[in-house]
Amino acid sequence: MNRRSKEEAEDEILAKAGRILEQRAVYNSDAISLTSPPEVLGLIRTKMALHRNEVFVVMYLDNKHSLIEYKEQFLGTIGGCSVYSRVIVQDALKLNAAAIVLAHNHPSGLVELSEADKSITRTITEATALVDVRVLDHIIVGSNSNAYTSFAEQGLM
């Protein structure tokens, strides 16, 4: 098996695993409660491993913090992603979400918080607060590694 077809096979396996995790979270009567970074990481690592560019994910949660919808909200380039708080607020209202968890990847593998990461988190937190939707965490994951940074664990939420 050449390198390209091996990567394609691995990508297909990761995509299937991500769909299974999402289905278990959404359709299980004892749905996954996403209130801690390890719980969120279990869902997003597999799904985000497929992306070579930056992707910004919003997980919309009900009042028990069970997943309503996992949405790859914004897609970017290798160096960044445009994020619009208005779109997040619209979807939160449409889905009747009580809380959200934000996540995005850094294709570089580095998971240090940038000023842009802090700024967009503040903006989204302020915008969603106006409609009584709480931001529980913002997690940054590195590509091809186990590295991550959680705003909540850093005391920034």
Buried (B, 14 or more C-beta within 10 A) or exposed (E): EEEEEEEEEEEEEBBEBBEEBBEBBBEEEEBBBBBBBEBBBEBBBBBBBBBEBBBBBBBBBBEEBBBBBBBBBBEBEEEBBEBBBEEBBEBBEEBEBBBBBBBBBBBEEEBEBEEEBEEBBEBBBEBBEEEEBBBBBBBBBBBEEEBBBBBBEEEBB
